[in-house]
Amino acid sequence: MSTEKRNDEIDLIEVTQKAGKALEKATVGLIQLIIRFFKWIFNFGILTLRFSLRYSLIIIITTIVVLLLGRFITNYSVPYYRTSATIQSNTISNANLINYINRLHELLDNNDSISLATELKMDVSTASKIYDLQAFWLIDKNKDGISDEIDYYNEFMPDTISNAIRITDRFHVQLLTFDPTNVNLVQEKLDGYLRTYPRLQQIADVKKLNLENEIKRIDEEITILDSLRSYEYFKKEKELREFDKGTVKLNQLLVSGGEDPIQPTRLLHQNILDLVNQNLNNYRTLELETEPFIFLSKFIEVSNPVNVVKENRVNLKFGILGIVLGMLLSLFLKYRKEIFTFIKES
């Protein structure tokens, strides 16, 4: 029995030792792999630096040429103008209107001026002068109800680290146009286009009718409470006083059971005031929020074109392109014999 126990202990020690050696080997291998990786990065950096210094003149000249070419292309491109509007939907979700507007953005991405003109009900010549039209969500970073930035990719997702949230009661619309004089026309046509959203006007009409019926119902309830208040404050109070003095007439006698004592006079002023305030809110909503949507701010005609160089980071893009082309050209010059030999053999 003791022999079996001793053998079990020996086997357990051996397994532990083997596991320890395996873990040690794996750790050493991982460390060596990391060291080799950083050595490779270091050697690659040194080789790249040496290569760049050796062929620096070619790389610099190529970069300058590409930058000048980019500036030339930018300077001779047609300038465009930016203006924006803010829209609030009073009927359907703002997400639906954003998607509806961005259908136009997709047409512009495909350079489909004919379809855009059909959707906006304008001339093709006018539609072709619109560079872009797109809707974006607004982001509130500190939950104060004020928009702090625009989600130009419409990909914002809330997280648990920051307080940033997406504003849901309004959204941003950006218009880029080659002709700033057509801003008001685009504003008018966009308004008409949004009204073609399926059943949008019908939804707004139903909302308006419901509000009107609610206002009428509350007015009737206020009238009833006014009449009841007149009785409670004057007739009932007088009857109670006469009853207490024993002078009440037989036909005015207030009969009460054991569990239903005579109720004291009710003060209905607060009830009436609450209903009046409710109707005031209904009137405000009826006047301000029964349109399918409203433009909180409209497109304005601007006079200064967008700085395309800064907007599209032209210098950065063409600078990187110039460096890459310079490196490729340098590699070609270095290995040109091998390349030509390979081409001939193939």
Secondary structure, DSSP 4 states (H G I P E B T S, - for coil): -HHHHHHHHHHHHHHHHHHHHHHHHHHHHHHHHHHHHHHHHHHHHHHHHHHHHHTHHHHHHHHHHHHHHHHHHHHTSPP-EEEEEEEEESSS-HHHHHHHHHHHHHHHHTT-HHHHHHHHTS-HHHHTTEEEEEEEEEEESSSSSS--EEETTS-----SSS--EEEEEEEEEEEEES-GGGHHHHHHHHHHHHTTSTTHHHHHHHHHHHHHHHHHHHHHHHHHHHHHHHIIIIIIHHHHHHHHHT---GGG-----SSSPPPPPP--HHHHHHHHHHHHHHHHHHHHS-SSEEEEE------SPP-HHHHTTHHHHHHHHHHHHHHHHHHHHHTHHHHHHHHHH-
